[in-house]
């Protein structure tokens, strides 16, 4: 699966870059899913090379996912990649682009469910929609935060 989400924010690219790396903001957004950090960085701003293991309940199943901030180019790009977790693979690009009087945050997600054709059917029927909604919700909170600073 692959999808792209664009979110315009009335904030500087630096503010969006930093907020996108903020563990506390991520946890705040994940409260509805009981999200918590079980390993790695537990607070503050993630840095290139650091990992965090998240635990949350999604689609009725408690899951853990370890991600690494593979790239962090201040203030234009963040790449996170799953090291361990529920997907066959998962990569999330956060492109931060100056735009008019603010910033355009472009999220590009490339992921695949495990289990071959069965996983593909779940991915197309449920998983893609769920993941898309999670990122839209996170960006809504991120936008409120950076625009309120």
C-alpha positions as CSV (number, residue, x, y, z in Angstrom):
1,X,0.0,0.0,0.0
2,X,1.1,3.5,-0.6
3,X,-0.7,6.8,0.1
4,X,0.1,10.5,0.4
5,X,-1.5,13.1,2.7
6,X,-0.9,16.9,2.4
7,X,-1.6,19.2,5.4
8,X,-1.1,23.0,5.3
9,X,-0.1,24.6,8.5
10,X,0.3,28.3,9.4
11,X,3.7,27.7,11.1
12,X,7.3,27.7,10.2
13,X,9.0,24.6,8.7
14,X,11.2,24.4,11.9
15,X,8.1,24.3,14.1
16,X,6.5,21.6,12.0
17,X,9.8,19.6,11.9
18,X,10.2,19.7,15.7
19,X,6.6,18.9,16.4
20,X,6.7,16.0,14.1
21,X,9.6,14.5,16.1
22,X,8.0,15.2,19.6
23,X,7.3,11.9,21.5
24,X,4.9,13.7,23.9
25,X,2.7,15.0,21.0
26,X,2.7,11.5,19.4
27,X,1.5,10.0,22.8
28,X,-1.1,12.7,23.2
29,X,-2.6,11.9,19.8
30,X,-2.4,8.1,20.5
31,X,-4.4,8.2,23.8
32,X,-7.5,6.8,22.1
33,X,-5.5,3.7,21.3
34,X,-3.8,3.4,24.6
35,X,-0.5,4.2,23.0
36,X,2.6,4.2,25.2
37,X,6.4,3.9,24.8
38,X,7.8,0.6,25.9
39,X,11.4,0.9,24.8
40,X,13.7,3.6,23.4
41,X,13.3,7.3,23.7
42,X,10.4,8.2,26.0
43,X,10.2,11.9,25.7
44,X,11.5,14.9,23.8
45,X,12.5,15.2,20.2
46,X,13.6,12.1,18.3
47,X,17.0,12.4,16.6
48,X,18.4,10.6,13.6
49,X,19.3,7.0,14.4
50,X,17.2,6.8,17.5
51,X,14.5,4.1,18.0
52,X,11.2,4.0,19.9
53,X,9.0,1.0,20.5
54,X,5.3,1.9,20.6
55,X,2.6,-0.2,22.1
56,X,-1.1,0.5,21.2
57,X,-4.4,-1.2,20.5
58,X,-5.4,-1.0,16.8
59,X,-8.3,-2.8,15.2
60,X,-8.9,-4.5,18.5
61,X,-5.4,-6.0,18.7
62,X,-2.6,-4.9,21.1
63,X,0.5,-4.4,18.9
64,X,4.0,-3.2,19.3
65,X,6.1,-1.5,16.6
66,X,9.7,-0.4,16.8
67,X,10.6,2.4,14.5
68,X,13.9,4.1,13.8
69,X,14.3,7.7,12.7
70,X,16.4,6.8,9.7
71,X,16.8,10.4,8.4
72,X,16.3,13.8,9.9
73,X,17.3,16.8,7.8
74,X,16.3,20.0,9.7
75,X,13.8,21.3,8.8
76,X,12.8,19.6,5.5
77,X,12.7,15.8,5.9
78,X,12.1,13.0,8.4
79,X,12.1,9.3,7.4
80,X,11.0,6.7,9.9
81,X,11.2,3.0,9.2
82,X,9.8,0.0,11.1
83,X,12.4,-2.3,12.4
84,X,10.0,-4.8,14.1
85,X,6.3,-4.8,14.2
86,X,3.0,-5.8,12.5
87,X,3.9,-5.0,8.9
88,X,6.0,-6.8,6.4
89,X,7.5,-3.4,5.9
90,X,6.6,0.2,6.8
91,X,8.4,3.5,5.8
92,X,7.0,6.9,6.5
93,X,8.4,10.0,4.8
94,X,7.5,13.4,6.3
95,X,8.4,16.1,3.7
96,X,8.3,19.7,5.2
97,X,8.0,22.3,2.5
98,X,7.7,26.1,2.9
99,X,4.4,27.2,1.5
100,X,2.9,30.7,1.1
101,X,2.7,32.0,4.7
102,X,3.3,28.6,6.4
103,X,4.3,25.0,5.7
104,X,3.0,22.1,3.7
105,X,3.5,18.8,5.5
106,X,3.5,15.9,3.0
107,X,3.2,12.4,4.5
108,X,4.0,9.5,2.2
109,X,3.6,6.0,3.6
110,X,4.7,2.8,2.0
111,X,3.7,-0.3,3.8
112,X,2.6,-3.9,3.4
113,X,0.8,-6.3,5.6
114,X,2.4,-9.8,6.2
115,X,0.7,-13.1,5.2
116,X,0.8,-12.8,1.4
117,X,-2.6,-12.6,-0.3
118,X,-4.5,-12.8,2.9
119,X,-2.5,-9.8,4.2
120,X,-3.1,-8.0,1.0
121,X,-6.9,-8.4,1.3
122,X,-6.8,-7.1,4.9
123,X,-4.6,-4.3,3.8
124,X,-6.9,-3.2,1.0
125,X,-10.1,-3.7,2.9
126,X,-9.3,-2.3,6.4
127,X,-5.7,-1.5,7.1
128,X,-5.0,1.2,4.6
129,X,-8.2,3.1,5.7
130,X,-7.2,2.8,9.3
131,X,-3.6,3.9,8.9
132,X,-4.7,6.8,6.7
133,X,-7.2,8.0,9.3
134,X,-4.5,7.7,12.0
135,X,-2.2,10.0,10.2
136,X,-5.0,12.5,9.3
137,X,-5.9,12.7,13.0
138,X,-2.3,13.1,14.0
139,X,-1.8,15.9,11.5
140,X,-4.9,17.6,12.8
141,X,-3.5,17.6,16.3
142,X,0.0,18.6,15.0
143,X,-1.6,21.5,13.1
144,X,-3.5,22.7,16.2
145,X,-0.3,22.6,18.2
146,X,2.0,24.4,15.9
147,X,-0.6,27.1,14.9
148,X,-1.3,27.7,18.6
149,X,2.3,28.4,19.5
